[in-house]
Amino acid sequence: MVNNQRISVKVVICLLLNQNFQLMEKIRKPKKVFVQGPISPQFVGDSIASHQSKTGIGAHAIFLGQIRADQKESGIVTGIEYSAYEEMAEDAFHTIRESAFEKFELTCMHIYHSLGIVPTGEISLFVFVSSPHRRAAFEASEYIVEEIKANVPIFGKELIGAEGFVWKENK
């Protein structure tokens, strides 16, 4: 009986250690998200190309947020100047990233957001998720973008004409 109890205790300890190891493995270190100015098409293309060797991936979903030339009361938007509470925002991005990995079957994820001035027609947000299957990639991409809009302290000043601006509202 004593030997069986020792074996049972050893099995439980091994299972707990294995579970802790798996939990430690799932925790990802925070990644830098912010880039100064617009996100270039070359950067987007290079990011896609770097995933060709990852043969367990069956789908990529990409979201590119582009600056629109909206008509405002005081004129046409010529760009957006982004600012943020960077440390707080990086923490929020990390939380969103971890949440997406928990909710969806993802292989890989990259999020980049501009700071500073981004002219109309340029990219300010790049979300790139990879998964073995398309549905998870699509759903994760939408989830991440909506979470960013709702929870990350990034502020956009819509530039109008030479000197005007309007604070952007997330919709």
C-alpha positions, 0 to 999 in steps of 0.5 A: 500500500505504501509503495502504491501511495508513493507511486500515486504521489509521484504521478501527481507531482509529474502531472503538476510539473508537466501542467506548470511547464505547459503553462509557462510555455504558453506565456509569451513575452510582450512584443514591441508594437509601435512603429514611427510613421506609416507602415510600408507595403514592403514591411507587410510583404516581407512579413508575409514572405517570412512565413512561407517556411512555416508549413503547419500554417494553412491560412493567414488573415491580414488586416490593414488599417489605412488613413481615409481622406474623410470630409469634416466640417473644417475640411478634408483629412490629410493624415492622422497624428497618433500618440499613445501612453506607450507602456500602457498601450503595449500592456494592452496589446499584450493582453489582447494578444494572449487572449487571442491565442487562448480563444483561437487556434493560432500559430502566429500573430503580429500586430503593428501600429503607427505613432506620429504622422501618417498621411492619407492613403498610408497604413497605420495598423497591420494585424497578421494572424496565422492558423492551421485553418482559415476560420480561426484566422478570420475570426481572430483578426476581427477580434484583435482589431475590435479589441484594439479599437476598444481597449488600447490607449492610442489617440488620433488627431485628424489633420485638416488642411495646413493647421487644423485638426479634430480628435479622432473618435473610434467607431 
